[in-house]
Amino acid sequence: MTATNRTPDAQNAPVLLDVSEGVATITLNRPDAMNSLDVATKVLLREVVQQVAEDPAVRCVLLTGTGRAFCTGQDLKEHVQLLHNGGSEALFSTVDEHYNPIVTALAGMAKPVVAAVNGVAAGAGASLAFACDLRLVADTAGFNLAFANVGLSCDTGASYHLPLLVGRAKALELLYLPRTVPAAEALELGMATSVHPADELAGAARALAVRLAAGPTVALGSIRRSVGYAAGHTFEEAVAFESSMMQLTGATEDHRAAVDAFVAKQKPAFQGR
């Protein structure tokens, strides 16, 4: 697929979407606010993530930010205004109305999701990156689980994804004692998949996303679903789920084409179905 679809198309929108070559690139676009998440941004991000999750033309999702931050989580300026104006209900309903639907769609879609962490990822911004399958990180970027610094618990799936990446003890340390974990350390801990010079990050992330988008989408989505399912189920339940995913992928056109290509000693061309 070579056509490009941009929605929303306004360059000053807080969330930008570009769909080309099977890749949906979602860009957080509030650089002056470090890509922090106010209500308008959260509403649009929720809509865009849910849209690409359901779009069969999208075979891989790439999440990134503009400017010097990936995402610094909740917009605290808006948060303070709501707090002082008696809007405490809106402050905490946002978890159920915005953060949980966003991260559920991001983590649950049956297609690969890549984060290009171009700058600091803090609070819910770090949580969003952890919900992605792979995190390509600029050498100038870092992660900060900043929730406790503002007297709040963690959200946006941090309690689930962070321990899977770094283990329970290290996850609690990073949540109890927030600090910015630089890219090199993030790679050692397993928070980053790879680290790249800042000016090469976008190209490397795009190349990876295009490669994944050209793959057997149903198979990759089924692998993603199987790994996610196994994290919360017994071994017996996990292998039973694997069996159902093998039946699903075994019936795909991509599987049949790949087998025929193998016999013919050719490289398969996957169509994502």
VENKATA-V441684 format. One record per backbone hydrogen bond with DSSP energy under -0.5 kcal/mol. CO is the residue of the C=O (numbers start at 1). NH is the residue of the N-H. If there is no record, write none. Layout:
# VENKATA-V441684
CO|NH ; CO|NH
This chain:
# VENKATA-V441684
1|21 ; 5|7 ; 5|19 ; 8|17 ; 10|13 ; 14|29 ; 16|27 ; 17|7 ; 18|20 ; 18|25 ; 19|5 ; 20|23 ; 22|59 ; 22|60 ; 23|20 ; 23|25 ; 24|26 ; 24|62 ; 25|18 ; 25|27 ; 26|28 ; 26|64 ; 27|16 ; 28|66 ; 30|33 ; 30|35 ; 31|34 ; 33|36 ; 34|72 ; 36|38 ; 37|75 ; 38|42 ; 39|43 ; 40|44 ; 41|45 ; 42|46 ; 43|47 ; 44|48 ; 45|49 ; 46|50 ; 47|51 ; 48|52 ; 49|53 ; 50|54 ; 51|55 ; 54|56 ; 55|58 ; 57|59 ; 59|112 ; 60|24 ; 61|114 ; 62|26 ; 63|116 ; 64|28 ; 66|69 ; 68|120 ; 71|122 ; 73|37 ; 74|76 ; 75|79 ; 76|80 ; 77|81 ; 78|82 ; 79|83 ; 80|84 ; 81|85 ; 82|87 ; 83|86 ; 87|91 ; 88|92 ; 89|93 ; 90|94 ; 92|95 ; 92|96 ; 93|97 ; 94|98 ; 94|99 ; 95|100 ; 98|102 ; 99|103 ; 100|104 ; 101|105 ; 102|106 ; 103|107 ; 104|108 ; 105|109 ; 109|111 ; 112|61 ; 113|133 ; 113|134 ; 114|63 ; 115|117 ; 115|136 ; 116|65 ; 116|118 ; 117|138 ; 120|70 ; 120|71 ; 120|122 ; 121|144 ; 122|125 ; 123|126 ; 123|127 ; 124|128 ; 125|129 ; 126|130 ; 127|131 ; 128|132 ; 129|132 ; 134|115 ; 134|136 ; 135|137 ; 135|193 ; 135|194 ; 136|117 ; 137|196 ; 138|141 ; 141|183 ; 142|121 ; 143|181 ; 144|123 ; 144|146 ; 145|148 ; 146|149 ; 146|150 ; 147|150 ; 147|152 ; 148|151 ; 155|158 ; 157|160 ; 157|161 ; 158|162 ; 158|163 ; 160|164 ; 161|165 ; 162|165 ; 162|166 ; 163|167 ; 167|171 ; 168|172 ; 169|173 ; 170|174 ; 171|175 ; 172|176 ; 173|177 ; 179|181 ; 180|182 ; 181|143 ; 182|186 ; 183|187 ; 184|188 ; 185|189 ; 186|190 ; 186|191 ; 186|192 ; 194|137 ; 196|139 ; 197|200 ; 197|201 ; 198|201 ; 200|204 ; 201|205 ; 202|206 ; 203|207 ; 204|208 ; 205|209 ; 206|210 ; 207|211 ; 208|212 ; 209|213 ; 210|214 ; 212|215 ; 214|270 ; 215|217 ; 216|220 ; 217|221 ; 218|222 ; 219|223 ; 220|224 ; 221|225 ; 222|226 ; 223|227 ; 224|228 ; 225|229 ; 226|230 ; 227|231 ; 229|232 ; 230|233 ; 234|238 ; 235|239 ; 236|240 ; 237|241 ; 238|242 ; 239|243 ; 240|244 ; 241|245 ; 242|246 ; 243|247 ; 244|248 ; 245|249 ; 246|250 ; 247|251 ; 248|251 ; 249|252 ; 252|256 ; 253|257 ; 254|258 ; 255|259 ; 256|260 ; 257|261 ; 258|262 ; 259|263 ; 260|264 ; 261|266 ; 262|265 ; 268|270 ; 273|253
